Amino acid sequence: MASIGGVEAYLGSLEPAVKLAMQQIFRYVLGNLQFGAVEHQTRATNFQAYWLTGTTPTNANEEFSIAHGLSSAPNFLFPVAALNQIGSQTVPLTVTRAADANRIYLRSSSTGAAIALLVG
């Protein structure tokens, strides 16, 4: 994440009115980054990342997959606990094979757990 000081250093040679406007824009943007609400296959508010939800299988360590709806295979996954959902939890997850253009592939020792993930 860029610091505002680093961004402002790049603006040093701009005309004062333009520099001031750009500083205010960057301060606003960098100070208001959000992930947004957890909803299946929706984009995070200010990031090139998407929310996924699912449930682990009823059998421990059984492979399961979740359709991601992206145009290409995602590169990362962050498990999260959705704080507006009672019982939301993070559980151990293992990638069982590389994500492809349609799905991510996982397993978990936790059974029947509702999960929320941020992928990108």
CORMO-V37497 format. One line per field, one symbol per residue. ss: DSSP state (H for helix, E for strand, L for the rest). phi: phi as a letter, one per 30 degrees, with the letter a starting at -180 (. if undefined). A space follows every 10 residues. Layout:
ss: ???
phi: ???
//
This chain:
ss: LLLHHHHHHH LLLLLHHHHH HHHHHHHHHH HLLLLLLLLL LEELLLLLLE EEEEELLLLL LLLEEEELLL LLLLLLEEEE LLLLLLLLLL LLLEEEELLL LLEEEEELLL LLLEEEEEEL
phi: .ddddddddd decdeedded dddddddddd dbdbciddbe hcddebbdbb dbbabdddcd iddbbbdcid daddcbbcdb cddcbeidac bdbbdcaddc dbbcbbbbdd cicdbbbcba
//
